Amino acid sequence: MSIENLAPDWMTQERKMIYESALKMFKGWEPKDEQWRKNGMIDREAWEEAGENGFLCASMPEEYGGGGGDFRDEVAIIYAQAESNQSGFGGIVHSGIVAPYILHHATKEQKQKWQVANTSRLSL
């Protein structure tokens, strides 16, 4: 099933571009998937690629390193991940649970230090 069959009202042209870009990235990871499953995690390069492409913390404020979007942007990425059957990417937990928790409960200094979407510091 493709995104055209599911096209909800919130799937704007911009979000469709996010979805298509994310889908391309996730499908490009297919050759590594078996090894990642054996390792129990994806490799750092893939995580950094996701961050460089804006697929980490798409809904976080730009001032903290995020994309400045909202949760619908995250859902476009989640749709792409689901369609590509890429189960090892932890972006949903990172961007949809952990980063918002930090955004809403950390001090301003902690938010600036951690920059919730900063891919060079993977340990929030």
N, C-alpha and C positions, 0 to 999 in steps of 0.2 A: 504494500500500500504506500502510495507516495503522499507528500504533503498536499498536493492539489486535491486529493480526495478528502482531506481533513480540514481544509482551509477555514479556520474559525475567523470571526470578525476581527480579532486583534492581530491576525497575521498580515501586517502591512507589507508593502513592497520592501521596506528596509529590513524588517524581520525575516522576510523570505530570503533576502540576500545573506543575512546572518546564518540562517538555517542551511542554505546551500553551501556557504563557505565552510561551516562546521562539518557538514556531511562529507565534503571533499577531504578535509583533514582526517576525519575519523576513518574513512574508507582507505586513505593512504596508509593508515596504521595497520591494516589487515595482515601484512606479512609478518609483523612483529607480535601479533596477538598471542600466538601459541607460546612463545617464549615468556611473554608477560604473565600468562596464566601459570606457567611453571614457577616463575619468580614470585608470584603473588602480588605483583605491582607493575605499573608501567615504568618506563625509564625516565630519567630526569629530562632528557632532551625532548621527549614528547610533552611533558608537563610544561616546559619552557615554550615549546611551539604553541601550545594552547594559549598561554599567557600573551605571547607576542602577537597572536592573531585576535586578541580581545575576547577569548572564550573563557576566561577566568574573571569572576566578579563583574560581569557585564552590567549588573544592576547596582553596583556600588558607586558612590559619588566620585567624580573625577579627582577631587582634592585628595582622596586617599588611594589613588591609583586605579580606580575602577572605570567602567565604561560610561557611567552616568545615565544608564538606561533604567529600566524597571524589571520586575520579575518576568514580564512577558518576553523580554530579550533572553533571559535564562531559559525559559521554556522552549524557545526556538532552538537553542543549543541542545537541550534535553531531547527534543524530538529527533534531532540529527543523530545524537548518540544512540537513541533507541533504534532508529531505522538502520544504523550501521552495525548494530549488535555489538557495540563496543562497551562491554560491561566493566572493564577494569579502570576506566577513567573516573577518578573521584571528584570531578568538577562539581557534581550536584551537591555533594556533602560540603565541599570547600566553599563554593560560591552561594549555595542556597541555604546553608545552615550555619557554618562556622563564621564566615565573614559577616553576615548580618548580626550575629550575636555580638561579635567584637564591635561592629558599628554602633549598636544600640546600648552596649553595656561597658565598653572600655572608656578610659579617660581620653581627652583630646591628645595628650602626649603619647599614650599607648597607640592610638590610631595612627598618628603621624609616624611613630617608630616602626610599626608593623606594616603600614600602607597595605591594607588588606588584600590588594590585588598584586602586590609586588612579587614577581616570579623569581627574583634573585634571592629572596628569603623565603624558602619553602616552609620553614617551621614557624608558624604563627604562634 
